[in-house]
């Protein structure tokens, strides 16, 4: 299918597709065929997933003074996997934000 005729995939849908890829063990060729995507697109997503490119492909721009979608997803995953924690979601999010700031190259 020519690139102009392909559908645009929203950032959160890109992340959902890559989660399916990881769970099912699909190759880039399988993903391109199943979702009618270009091979270069799939490889760019996988590169970003592995941290070698811009992760904004999955979460978009972070709104000012708000938690990013990446932190929100991570907090929800932590709550599901570790339901016995005695701390709340705001505390988990604050700890993640502090860790990200401490590990940032610019700071």
Secondary structure, DSSP 8 states (H G I E B T S, - for coil): --GGGS----HHHHHHHHHHHHHHT--HHHHHHHHT--HHHHHHHHHHHTTSS-THHHH----TTS--HHHHHHHHHHHHHTTT-SS-HHHHHHHHHHHHHHH-S--
